[in-house]
Amino acid sequence: MTGPITTTSHKPLPQQAGRCCGLVAGEVAFAGSGPGDPDLLTLKVARALQEADVILFDRLVSAEIMALAGPQAQLEDVGKEGFGPQVSQEEICARMVAHARTGKKVLRLKSGDPTVFGRLDEELTACEAAGIGYQIMPGITAASAAVASIGQSLTQRGRNASVRFLTGHDMKGFADHDWAALARPGEVAAIYMGKKSARFVQGRLIMHGADRATPVTLVENASRADQRVIETTLDRLPTDLAAANLTGPALTFLGLAPRASAQALSDLKMELA
Amino acid sequence: MTGPITTTSHKPLPQQAGRCCGLVAGEVAFAGSGPGDPDLLTLKVARALQEADVILFDRLVSAEIMALAGPQAQLEDVGKEGFGPQVSQEEICARMVAHARTGKKVLRLKSGDPTVFGRLDEELTACEAAGIGYQIMPGITAASAAVASIGQSLTQRGRNASVRFLTGHDMKGFADHDWAALARPGEVAAIYMGKKSARFVQGRLIMHGADRATPVTLVENASRADQRVIETTLDRLPTDLAAANLTGPALTFLGLAPRASAQALSDLKMELA
Protein backbone atom coordinates (compact mmCIF):
# COMPACT_ATOMS: atom_id res chain seq x y z
CA MET A 1 0.00 0.00 0.00
CA THR A 2 1.52 3.28 -1.05
CA GLY A 3 -0.72 5.62 0.88
CA PRO A 4 -3.91 5.87 2.86
CA ILE A 5 -7.14 4.75 1.29
CA THR A 6 -9.82 7.37 1.39
CA THR A 7 -13.44 6.43 1.11
CA THR A 8 -15.55 9.36 0.07
CA SER A 9 -19.28 9.19 0.15
CA HIS A 10 -20.46 10.96 -2.96
CA LYS A 11 -22.23 7.71 -3.55
CA PRO A 12 -23.38 6.55 -0.14
CA LEU A 13 -22.04 3.16 0.87
CA PRO A 14 -24.63 0.56 1.80
CA GLN A 15 -22.99 0.11 5.17
CA GLN A 16 -22.31 3.73 5.99
CA ALA A 17 -23.95 4.92 9.15
CA GLY A 18 -24.41 8.34 7.78
CA ARG A 19 -26.03 9.12 4.54
CA CYS A 20 -27.89 5.97 3.83
CA CYS A 21 -31.26 5.49 2.44
CA GLY A 22 -33.64 3.24 4.34
CA LEU A 23 -33.62 -0.53 4.43
CA VAL A 24 -32.67 -2.47 1.31
CA ALA A 25 -34.54 -5.55 0.12
CA GLY A 26 -32.36 -8.63 0.46
CA GLU A 27 -30.00 -6.96 2.91
CA VAL A 28 -29.61 -6.78 6.67
CA ALA A 29 -29.55 -3.63 8.81
CA PHE A 30 -27.89 -4.07 12.19
CA ALA A 31 -29.41 -1.45 14.44
CA GLY A 32 -29.22 -0.31 18.03
CA SER A 33 -32.50 0.24 19.85
CA GLY A 34 -30.90 2.19 22.68
CA PRO A 35 -31.36 1.12 26.29
CA GLY A 36 -35.16 0.89 26.40
CA ASP A 37 -36.89 4.26 26.31
CA PRO A 38 -38.45 4.55 22.81
CA ASP A 39 -37.63 8.27 22.88
CA LEU A 40 -33.96 7.33 22.71
CA LEU A 41 -34.39 5.64 19.33
CA THR A 42 -32.72 7.51 16.51
CA LEU A 43 -34.93 8.79 13.70
CA LYS A 44 -33.16 6.32 11.42
CA VAL A 45 -33.88 3.27 13.54
CA ALA A 46 -37.45 4.38 14.25
CA ARG A 47 -38.01 4.50 10.50
CA ALA A 48 -36.34 1.13 10.00
CA LEU A 49 -38.76 -0.39 12.53
CA GLN A 50 -41.64 0.82 10.40
CA GLU A 51 -40.12 -0.40 7.11
CA ALA A 52 -38.74 -3.81 8.01
CA ASP A 53 -40.26 -7.03 6.71
CA VAL A 54 -38.57 -9.14 9.38
CA ILE A 55 -37.18 -8.02 12.74
CA LEU A 56 -34.87 -10.32 14.66
CA PHE A 57 -34.65 -8.79 18.12
CA ASP A 58 -32.78 -9.47 21.32
CA ARG A 59 -34.30 -10.08 24.73
CA LEU A 60 -33.36 -6.65 26.07
CA VAL A 61 -35.12 -4.67 23.34
CA SER A 62 -38.12 -3.22 25.18
CA ALA A 63 -41.71 -4.12 24.37
CA GLU A 64 -42.50 -0.43 23.90
CA ILE A 65 -39.94 -0.31 21.12
CA MET A 66 -41.19 -3.46 19.45
CA ALA A 67 -44.66 -1.90 19.47
CA LEU A 68 -43.32 0.62 16.94
CA ALA A 69 -42.73 -2.07 14.31
CA GLY A 70 -44.80 -1.80 11.14
CA PRO A 71 -47.90 -3.99 10.84
CA GLN A 72 -46.28 -6.02 8.05
CA ALA A 73 -43.25 -6.93 10.11
CA GLN A 74 -42.60 -10.52 11.11
CA LEU A 75 -41.15 -10.33 14.64
CA GLU A 76 -38.71 -12.98 15.77
CA ASP A 77 -37.52 -12.98 19.37
CA VAL A 78 -34.04 -14.48 19.24
CA GLY A 79 -33.70 -13.94 22.97
CA LYS A 80 -29.95 -13.52 23.17
CA GLU A 81 -28.83 -12.92 26.71
CA GLY A 82 -25.67 -11.73 28.38
CA PHE A 83 -24.55 -15.19 29.33
CA GLY A 84 -25.26 -16.89 26.03
CA PRO A 85 -28.05 -17.00 23.51
CA GLN A 86 -31.29 -18.87 24.02
CA VAL A 87 -31.40 -19.17 20.26
CA SER A 88 -27.86 -20.14 19.25
CA GLN A 89 -25.68 -17.67 17.42
CA GLU A 90 -25.58 -20.05 14.44
CA GLU A 91 -29.35 -20.18 14.35
CA ILE A 92 -29.61 -16.38 14.49
CA CYS A 93 -27.16 -16.04 11.61
CA ALA A 94 -28.91 -18.75 9.59
CA ARG A 95 -32.32 -17.14 9.99
CA MET A 96 -31.00 -13.70 9.16
CA VAL A 97 -29.37 -14.92 5.98
CA ALA A 98 -32.37 -17.02 4.96
CA HIS A 99 -34.72 -14.05 5.28
CA ALA A 100 -32.40 -11.78 3.32
CA ARG A 101 -32.13 -14.39 0.56
CA THR A 102 -35.88 -14.31 0.04
CA GLY A 103 -35.56 -10.59 -0.66
CA LYS A 104 -36.87 -9.38 2.67
CA LYS A 105 -35.80 -6.14 4.35
CA VAL A 106 -34.22 -7.61 7.46
CA LEU A 107 -33.71 -5.59 10.64
CA ARG A 108 -31.41 -7.14 13.24
CA LEU A 109 -32.26 -5.12 16.32
CA LYS A 110 -29.93 -5.15 19.29
CA SER A 111 -30.28 -3.41 22.63
CA GLY A 112 -28.11 -0.34 23.13
CA ASP A 113 -25.50 0.21 20.42
CA PRO A 114 -24.62 -2.78 18.23
CA THR A 115 -20.93 -1.78 18.25
CA VAL A 116 -20.64 -1.91 22.05
CA PHE A 117 -20.66 -5.46 23.44
CA GLY A 118 -23.15 -6.40 20.73
CA ARG A 119 -21.38 -9.45 19.31
CA LEU A 120 -21.89 -7.80 15.96
CA ASP A 121 -18.87 -9.27 14.19
CA GLU A 122 -20.09 -12.85 14.13
CA GLU A 123 -23.25 -11.74 12.38
CA LEU A 124 -21.40 -9.51 9.92
CA THR A 125 -19.21 -12.47 9.05
CA ALA A 126 -22.30 -14.55 8.35
CA CYS A 127 -23.59 -11.86 5.96
CA GLU A 128 -20.24 -11.70 4.22
CA ALA A 129 -20.04 -15.47 3.85
CA ALA A 130 -23.50 -15.47 2.26
CA GLY A 131 -22.81 -12.46 0.05
CA ILE A 132 -25.53 -10.45 1.79
CA GLY A 133 -25.15 -6.67 1.97
CA TYR A 134 -25.50 -4.92 5.30
CA GLN A 135 -25.51 -1.57 7.02
CA ILE A 136 -24.98 -0.63 10.67
CA MET A 137 -27.16 1.91 12.47
CA PRO A 138 -25.75 3.11 15.78
CA GLY A 139 -27.84 3.39 18.93
CA ILE A 140 -27.56 5.11 22.29
CA THR A 141 -25.46 2.85 24.48
CA ALA A 142 -26.69 2.20 28.01
CA ALA A 143 -23.73 4.01 29.59
CA SER A 144 -24.69 7.23 27.88
CA ALA A 145 -28.30 7.16 29.04
CA ALA A 146 -27.37 5.99 32.52
CA VAL A 147 -24.75 8.65 33.14
CA ALA A 148 -27.11 11.37 31.93
CA SER A 149 -29.69 10.18 34.44
CA ILE A 150 -27.29 10.73 37.35
CA GLY A 151 -26.33 14.20 36.14
CA GLN A 152 -22.76 13.24 35.36
CA SER A 153 -20.39 13.24 32.41
CA LEU A 154 -18.33 10.26 31.36
CA THR A 155 -15.38 12.64 31.03
CA GLN A 156 -14.56 15.82 32.88
CA ARG A 157 -11.68 18.26 32.65
CA GLY A 158 -9.35 17.88 35.57
CA ARG A 159 -10.89 14.58 36.64
CA ASN A 160 -10.60 12.07 33.81
CA ALA A 161 -9.31 12.55 30.29
CA SER A 162 -10.57 9.15 29.24
CA VAL A 163 -13.41 6.79 29.92
CA ARG A 164 -13.42 3.06 29.48
CA PHE A 165 -16.29 0.70 28.65
CA LEU A 166 -15.72 -2.80 29.99
CA THR A 167 -17.72 -5.96 30.32
CA GLY A 168 -17.86 -7.85 33.56
CA HIS A 169 -17.65 -11.11 31.59
CA ASP A 170 -14.19 -10.50 30.28
CA MET A 171 -12.32 -8.77 33.09
CA LYS A 172 -10.66 -11.97 34.27
CA GLY A 173 -8.31 -11.54 31.32
CA PHE A 174 -7.13 -8.13 32.53
CA ALA A 175 -3.43 -7.58 32.96
CA ASP A 176 -1.77 -5.80 35.88
CA HIS A 177 -1.37 -2.56 33.96
CA ASP A 178 -5.09 -2.58 33.15
CA TRP A 179 -5.95 -2.83 36.82
CA ALA A 180 -3.33 -0.22 37.74
CA ALA A 181 -4.78 2.20 35.20
CA LEU A 182 -8.29 1.56 36.45
CA ALA A 183 -7.33 1.92 40.12
CA ARG A 184 -6.01 5.44 39.70
CA PRO A 185 -7.91 8.26 41.46
CA GLY A 186 -10.33 10.05 39.16
CA GLU A 187 -10.54 7.18 36.68
CA VAL A 188 -14.04 6.57 35.27
CA ALA A 189 -15.24 3.30 33.77
CA ALA A 190 -18.61 1.89 32.82
CA ILE A 191 -18.89 -1.84 33.39
CA TYR A 192 -21.56 -3.59 31.39
CA MET A 193 -22.98 -6.84 32.76
CA GLY A 194 -20.90 -6.40 35.89
CA LYS A 195 -23.16 -7.85 38.56
CA LYS A 196 -21.50 -11.26 38.79
CA SER A 197 -17.98 -9.89 38.72
CA ALA A 198 -18.45 -7.14 41.33
CA ARG A 199 -16.53 -8.87 44.11
CA PHE A 200 -13.69 -9.85 41.80
CA VAL A 201 -13.40 -6.30 40.44
CA GLN A 202 -13.47 -4.85 43.93
CA GLY A 203 -10.69 -7.18 45.07
CA ARG A 204 -8.42 -6.46 42.13
CA LEU A 205 -8.86 -2.71 42.28
CA ILE A 206 -8.12 -2.56 46.01
CA MET A 207 -5.11 -4.84 45.46
CA HIS A 208 -3.86 -2.31 42.90
CA GLY A 209 -4.20 0.59 45.29
CA ALA A 210 -7.68 1.93 44.59
CA ASP A 211 -9.22 3.99 47.38
CA ARG A 212 -11.94 2.01 49.14
CA ALA A 213 -14.02 5.21 49.25
CA THR A 214 -14.05 5.49 45.44
CA PRO A 215 -17.62 6.30 44.44
CA VAL A 216 -19.49 3.60 42.55
CA THR A 217 -22.97 3.96 41.08
CA LEU A 218 -25.15 1.17 39.77
CA VAL A 219 -27.90 1.99 37.30
CA GLU A 220 -30.42 -0.76 36.68
CA ASN A 221 -32.79 -0.62 33.70
CA ALA A 222 -31.27 2.62 32.40
CA SER A 223 -33.84 4.92 30.77
CA ARG A 224 -36.74 2.58 31.53
CA ALA A 225 -39.74 3.34 33.73
CA ASP A 226 -38.30 1.01 36.37
CA GLN A 227 -34.81 2.55 36.39
CA ARG A 228 -33.07 2.37 39.78
CA VAL A 229 -29.91 4.11 40.89
CA ILE A 230 -27.78 2.65 43.70
CA GLU A 231 -25.12 4.93 45.12
CA THR A 232 -22.30 3.11 46.86
CA THR A 233 -18.51 2.92 47.19
CA LEU A 234 -15.89 0.43 46.11
CA ASP A 235 -15.73 -0.77 49.70
CA ARG A 236 -19.44 -1.45 49.94
CA LEU A 237 -20.08 -2.52 46.34
CA PRO A 238 -20.65 -6.27 46.82
CA THR A 239 -22.73 -5.74 49.96
CA ASP A 240 -24.92 -3.02 48.50
CA LEU A 241 -25.27 -4.87 45.22
CA ALA A 242 -26.52 -7.95 47.05
CA ALA A 243 -28.91 -5.86 49.16
CA ALA A 244 -30.33 -4.13 46.10
CA ASN A 245 -31.32 -7.43 44.51
CA LEU A 246 -31.12 -6.11 40.96
CA THR A 247 -33.01 -8.20 38.44
CA GLY A 248 -32.64 -6.07 35.29
CA PRO A 249 -29.59 -5.20 33.23
CA ALA A 250 -27.28 -2.97 35.24
CA LEU A 251 -24.39 -0.68 34.53
CA THR A 252 -21.70 -0.15 37.13
CA PHE A 253 -19.94 3.21 37.07
CA LEU A 254 -16.56 3.18 38.75
CA GLY A 255 -15.50 6.63 39.90
CA LEU A 256 -18.85 8.37 39.63
CA ALA A 257 -21.45 9.32 42.22
CA PRO A 258 -24.78 10.83 41.24
CA ARG A 259 -24.50 14.58 41.02
CA ALA A 260 -25.83 16.18 44.19
CA SER A 261 -28.49 18.19 42.41
CA ALA A 262 -29.69 15.10 40.57
CA GLN A 263 -30.15 13.39 43.93
CA ALA A 264 -31.62 16.40 45.66
CA LEU A 265 -34.34 16.79 43.06
CA SER A 266 -35.60 13.31 43.78
CA ASP A 267 -38.31 13.16 46.39
CA LEU A 268 -38.20 9.41 46.31
CA LYS A 269 -34.92 8.59 47.96
CA MET A 270 -35.11 5.51 50.01
CA GLU A 271 -32.78 3.90 52.44
CA LEU A 272 -32.14 0.27 51.60
CA ALA A 273 -30.91 -2.29 54.11
CA MET B 1 -24.69 6.85 55.27
CA THR B 2 -25.99 3.51 56.41
CA GLY B 3 -26.81 1.98 53.08
CA PRO B 4 -27.18 2.68 49.41
CA ILE B 5 -29.58 5.34 48.27
CA THR B 6 -32.02 4.11 45.72
CA THR B 7 -33.74 6.54 43.43
CA THR B 8 -36.84 5.05 41.91
CA SER B 9 -38.62 6.73 39.11
CA HIS B 10 -42.29 6.25 39.81
CA LYS B 11 -42.29 9.98 39.55
CA PRO B 12 -39.88 10.88 36.77
CA LEU B 13 -37.04 13.11 37.83
CA PRO B 14 -36.62 16.31 35.86
CA GLN B 15 -33.09 15.37 34.97
CA GLN B 16 -33.66 11.74 34.14
CA ALA B 17 -32.71 10.81 30.63
CA GLY B 18 -35.41 8.26 30.41
CA ARG B 19 -38.97 8.94 31.21
CA CYS B 20 -39.14 12.64 30.99
CA CYS B 21 -41.70 14.81 29.50
CA GLY B 22 -40.59 17.38 26.99
CA LEU B 23 -38.87 20.67 27.71
CA VAL B 24 -39.83 22.62 30.81
CA ALA B 25 -40.36 26.39 30.86
CA GLY B 26 -37.64 28.07 32.90
CA GLU B 27 -35.34 25.06 32.69
CA VAL B 28 -32.45 23.96 30.53
CA ALA B 29 -32.20 20.74 28.54
CA PHE B 30 -28.65 19.70 27.68
CA ALA B 31 -28.92 17.59 24.57
CA GLY B 32 -26.66 15.76 22.16
CA SER B 33 -27.28 16.31 18.45
CA GLY B 34 -25.19 13.31 17.40
CA PRO B 35 -22.30 13.70 14.95
CA GLY B 36 -24.10 15.51 12.15
CA ASP B 37 -26.54 13.32 10.22
CA PRO B 38 -30.03 14.47 11.27
CA ASP B 39 -31.17 10.83 11.06
CA LEU B 40 -28.97 10.12 14.06
CA LEU B 41 -30.96 12.50 16.27
CA THR B 42 -32.98 10.72 18.92
CA LEU B 43 -36.74 11.14 18.84
CA LYS B 44 -36.43 13.02 22.12
CA VAL B 45 -33.93 15.56 20.85
CA ALA B 46 -35.76 15.97 17.54
CA ARG B 47 -38.86 16.90 19.52
CA ALA B 48 -36.89 19.24 21.78
CA LEU B 49 -35.63 21.08 18.69
CA GLN B 50 -39.22 21.71 17.68
CA GLU B 51 -40.33 22.80 21.17
CA ALA B 52 -37.48 25.02 22.31
CA ASP B 53 -37.85 28.78 22.71
CA VAL B 54 -34.10 29.34 22.69
CA ILE B 55 -31.38 27.05 21.31
CA LEU B 56 -27.76 27.69 22.26
CA PHE B 57 -25.77 25.53 19.86
CA ASP B 58 -22.14 24.64 19.33
CA ARG B 59 -20.16 25.13 16.15
CA LEU B 60 -20.16 21.43 15.27
CA VAL B 61 -23.93 21.02 15.30
CA SER B 62 -24.77 20.65 11.61
CA ALA B 63 -26.84 23.17 9.66
CA GLU B 64 -29.20 20.36 8.62
CA ILE B 65 -29.96 19.73 12.27
CA MET B 66 -30.48 23.39 13.09
CA ALA B 67 -32.95 23.50 10.18
CA LEU B 68 -35.21 21.24 12.28
CA ALA B 69 -35.67 23.91 14.98
CA GLY B 70 -39.20 25.21 15.43
CA PRO B 71 -40.09 28.54 13.79
CA GLN B 72 -40.44 30.21 17.20
CA ALA B 73 -36.94 29.27 18.29
CA GLN B 74 -34.32 31.92 18.89
CA LEU B 75 -31.05 30.41 17.64
CA GLU B 76 -27.80 31.44 19.28
CA ASP B 77 -24.54 30.17 17.84
CA VAL B 78 -22.19 30.02 20.79
CA GLY B 79 -19.48 28.60 18.53
CA LYS B 80 -17.58 26.60 21.09
CA GLU B 81 -14.63 24.85 19.51
CA GLY B 82 -12.30 22.09 20.54
CA PHE B 83 -9.53 24.45 21.49
CA GLY B 84 -11.61 26.91 23.43
CA PRO B 85 -14.86 28.76 23.02
CA GLN B 86 -15.36 31.69 20.69
CA VAL B 87 -18.03 32.79 23.08
CA SER B 88 -16.50 32.33 26.52
CA GLN B 89 -17.77 29.60 28.79
CA GLU B 90 -18.89 32.25 31.28
CA GLU B 91 -20.87 34.01 28.60
CA ILE B 92 -22.55 30.77 27.51
CA CYS B 93 -23.53 30.01 31.11
CA ALA B 94 -24.77 33.55 31.69
CA ARG B 95 -26.95 33.53 28.57
CA MET B 96 -28.35 30.11 29.36
CA VAL B 97 -29.32 31.13 32.87
CA ALA B 98 -30.73 34.49 31.75
CA HIS B 99 -33.00 32.84 29.19
CA ALA B 100 -34.21 30.25 31.68
CA ARG B 101 -34.96 33.00 34.21
CA THR B 102 -37.33 34.66 31.76
CA GLY B 103 -39.29 31.40 31.66
CA LYS B 104 -38.04 30.21 28.29
CA LYS B 105 -37.63 26.56 27.32
CA VAL B 106 -33.88 26.52 26.81
CA LEU B 107 -32.17 23.86 24.70
CA ARG B 108 -28.39 23.69 25.05
CA LEU B 109 -27.42 21.64 22.01
CA LYS B 110 -24.00 20.03 21.85
CA SER B 111 -22.48 17.98 19.08
CA GLY B 112 -22.33 14.23 19.71
CA ASP B 113 -23.18 13.19 23.25
CA PRO B 114 -23.04 15.89 25.95
CA THR B 115 -21.55 13.42 28.44
CA VAL B 116 -18.54 12.60 26.22
CA PHE B 117 -15.99 15.45 26.05
CA GLY B 118 -18.88 17.90 26.16
CA ARG B 119 -17.69 20.12 29.01
CA LEU B 120 -21.13 19.59 30.46
CA ASP B 121 -20.23 19.94 34.11
CA GLU B 122 -19.37 23.60 34.01
CA GLU B 123 -22.78 24.37 32.58
CA LEU B 124 -24.60 22.14 35.06
CA THR B 125 -22.81 23.96 37.85
CA ALA B 126 -24.05 27.27 36.47
CA CYS B 127 -27.62 25.96 36.48
CA GLU B 128 -27.24 24.74 40.05
CA ALA B 129 -25.79 28.04 41.21
CA ALA B 130 -28.75 29.87 39.69
CA GLY B 131 -31.33 27.40 40.99
CA ILE B 132 -32.32 26.44 37.43
CA GLY B 133 -33.63 22.91 36.81
CA TYR B 134 -32.12 20.83 34.05
CA GLN B 135 -32.30 17.54 32.23
CA ILE B 136 -29.74 15.72 30.08
CA MET B 137 -30.65 14.06 26.78
CA PRO B 138 -28.00 11.72 25.45
CA GLY B 139 -26.88 11.70 21.82
CA ILE B 140 -25.00 9.38 19.50
CA THR B 141 -21.33 10.00 20.12
CA ALA B 142 -19.08 10.37 17.08
CA ALA B 143 -17.16 7.17 17.85
CA SER B 144 -20.30 5.12 17.59
CA ALA B 145 -21.30 6.50 14.19
CA ALA B 146 -17.75 6.40 12.89
CA VAL B 147 -17.07 2.80 13.86
CA ALA B 148 -20.38 1.68 12.34
CA SER B 149 -19.36 3.31 9.06
CA ILE B 150 -16.21 1.19 8.83
CA GLY B 151 -18.09 -2.02 9.61
CA GLN B 152 -16.38 -2.54 12.94
CA SER B 153 -17.31 -2.94 16.57
CA LEU B 154 -15.73 -1.01 19.40
CA THR B 155 -15.45 -4.30 21.28
CA GLN B 156 -15.06 -7.85 20.03
CA ARG B 157 -14.78 -11.19 21.81
CA GLY B 158 -11.25 -12.47 21.70
CA ARG B 159 -9.83 -9.13 20.58
CA ASN B 160 -10.68 -6.46 23.12
CA ALA B 161 -12.80 -6.71 26.24
CA SER B 162 -12.78 -2.96 26.72
CA VAL B 163 -12.74 0.20 24.66
CA ARG B 164 -11.47 3.58 25.71
CA PHE B 165 -12.55 7.04 24.64
CA LEU B 166 -9.76 9.61 24.92
CA THR B 167 -9.20 13.17 23.91
CA GLY B 168 -6.04 14.22 22.13
CA HIS B 169 -6.02 17.39 24.23
CA ASP B 170 -5.42 15.63 27.49
CA MET B 171 -3.13 12.72 26.71
CA LYS B 172 -0.01 14.58 27.85
CA GLY B 173 -1.15 13.77 31.38
CA PHE B 174 -1.12 10.03 30.73
CA ALA B 175 0.90 7.85 33.06
CA ASP B 176 3.14 4.97 32.02
CA HIS B 177 0.53 2.36 32.89
CA ASP B 178 -1.98 4.14 30.67
CA TRP B 179 0.37 3.97 27.72
CA ALA B 180 1.29 0.36 28.52
CA ALA B 181 -2.38 -0.62 28.57
CA LEU B 182 -3.02 1.21 25.31
CA ALA B 183 0.04 -0.28 23.58
CA ARG B 184 -1.09 -3.85 24.10
CA PRO B 185 -2.02 -5.88 20.97
CA GLY B 186 -5.76 -5.93 20.29
CA GLU B 187 -6.44 -2.78 22.33
CA VAL B 188 -9.02 -0.45 20.80
CA ALA B 189 -9.36 3.25 21.57
CA ALA B 190 -11.21 6.15 20.00
CA ILE B 191 -9.30 9.42 20.21
CA TYR B 192 -11.42 12.54 19.90
CA MET B 193 -9.74 15.71 18.66
CA GLY B 194 -6.55 13.76 18.08
CA LYS B 195 -5.14 15.47 15.00
CA LYS B 196 -2.63 17.69 16.80
CA SER B 197 -1.45 14.97 19.15
CA ALA B 198 -0.96 12.23 16.53
CA ARG B 199 2.84 12.34 16.52
CA PHE B 200 3.02 12.45 20.31
CA VAL B 201 0.65 9.50 20.65
CA GLN B 202 2.56 7.53 18.04
CA GLY B 203 5.85 8.11 19.83
CA ARG B 204 4.54 7.13 23.24
CA LEU B 205 2.83 3.99 22.05
CA ILE B 206 5.89 2.77 20.15
CA MET B 207 8.04 3.57 23.20
CA HIS B 208 5.70 1.36 25.25
CA GLY B 209 6.04 -1.53 22.85
CA ALA B 210 3.14 -1.07 20.46
CA ASP B 211 3.50 -2.79 17.09
CA ARG B 212 4.23 -0.24 14.36
CA ALA B 213 1.86 -2.18 12.10
CA THR B 214 -1.08 -1.62 14.47
CA PRO B 215 -4.02 -0.56 12.31
CA VAL B 216 -5.23 3.00 12.72
CA THR B 217 -8.28 4.50 11.02
CA LEU B 218 -9.17 8.16 10.85
CA VAL B 219 -12.79 9.14 10.25
CA GLU B 220 -13.36 12.77 9.36
CA ASN B 221 -16.85 14.29 9.50
CA ALA B 222 -18.41 11.07 10.79
CA SER B 223 -21.94 10.49 9.48
CA ARG B 224 -21.88 13.64 7.33
CA ALA B 225 -22.16 13.81 3.55
CA ASP B 226 -18.46 14.68 3.40
CA GLN B 227 -17.30 11.83 5.64
CA ARG B 228 -13.82 10.53 4.77
CA VAL B 229 -12.10 7.40 6.01
CA ILE B 230 -8.30 7.18 6.08
CA GLU B 231 -6.84 3.73 6.65
CA THR B 232 -3.31 3.75 8.00
CA THR B 233 -1.01 2.19 10.59
CA LEU B 234 0.62 3.47 13.74
CA ASP B 235 3.87 3.73 11.81
CA ARG B 236 2.41 5.88 9.06
CA LEU B 237 -0.11 7.84 11.14
CA PRO B 238 1.57 11.27 11.21
CA THR B 239 2.56 11.05 7.53
CA ASP B 240 -0.82 9.91 6.28
CA LEU B 241 -2.61 12.38 8.52
CA ALA B 242 -0.58 15.23 7.07
CA ALA B 243 -1.19 13.99 3.51
CA ALA B 244 -4.93 13.73 4.07
CA ASN B 245 -5.18 17.38 5.07
CA LEU B 246 -8.27 16.89 7.23
CA THR B 247 -10.21 20.06 7.90
CA GLY B 248 -13.24 18.68 9.75
CA PRO B 249 -13.55 17.03 13.14
CA ALA B 250 -11.84 13.65 13.07
CA LEU B 251 -11.83 10.54 15.17
CA THR B 252 -8.75 8.37 15.38
CA PHE B 253 -9.33 4.68 16.01
CA LEU B 254 -6.31 2.89 17.41
CA GLY B 255 -6.41 -0.84 16.74
CA LEU B 256 -9.11 -0.85 14.08
CA ALA B 257 -8.97 -1.11 10.30
CA PRO B 258 -12.08 -0.78 8.15
CA ARG B 259 -13.71 -4.16 7.73
CA ALA B 260 -12.76 -5.65 4.36
CA SER B 261 -16.34 -5.90 3.16
CA ALA B 262 -17.00 -2.30 4.13
CA GLN B 263 -14.07 -1.27 1.96
CA ALA B 264 -14.88 -3.66 -0.86
CA LEU B 265 -18.38 -2.30 -1.24
CA SER B 266 -17.05 1.15 -1.91
CA ASP B 267 -16.47 1.89 -5.57
CA LEU B 268 -14.92 5.19 -4.66
CA LYS B 269 -11.63 4.20 -3.12
CA MET B 270 -8.92 6.62 -3.97
CA GLU B 271 -5.23 6.57 -3.48
CA LEU B 272 -4.00 9.65 -1.72
CA ALA B 273 -0.43 10.85 -1.90
Interface residues (C-beta under 8 A of the other chain):
Chain A: T2 G3 P4 I5 T6 T7 T8 S9 H10 K11 L13 P14 Q15 Q16 A17 G18 R19 G34 G36 D37 P38 D39 L40 L41 T42 L43 K44 A46 R47 D113 P114 T115 V116 F117 G118 R119 L120 D121 L124 C127 E128 G133 Y134 I136 M137 P138 G139 I140 T141 S144 A145 A146 V147 A148 S149 G151 Q152 S153 L154 T155 Q156 R157 A161 S162 V163 R164 F165 L166 T167 H169 D170 M171 G173 F174 A175 H177 D178 A180 A181 R184 A189 A222 S223 R224 A225 D226 Q227 R228 V229 I230 E231 T232 R236 D240 A243 A244 P258 R259 A260 S261 A262 Q263 L265 S266 D267 L268 K269 M270 E271 L272 A273
Chain B: T2 G3 P4 I5 T6 T7 T8 S9 H10 K11 L13 P14 Q15 Q16 A17 G18 R19 G34 G36 D37 P38 D39 L40 L41 T42 L43 K44 A46 R47 D113 P114 T115 V116 F117 G118 R119 L120 D121 L124 C127 E128 G133 Y134 I136 M137 P138 G139 I140 T141 S144 A145 A146 V147 A148 S149 G151 Q152 S153 L154 T155 Q156 R157 A161 S162 V163 R164 F165 L166 T167 H169 D170 M171 G173 F174 A175 H177 D178 A180 A181 R184 A189 L218 A222 S223 R224 A225 D226 Q227 R228 V229 I230 E231 T232 R236 D240 A243 A244 P258 R259 S261 A262 Q263 L265 S266 D267 L268 K269 M270 E271 L272 A273
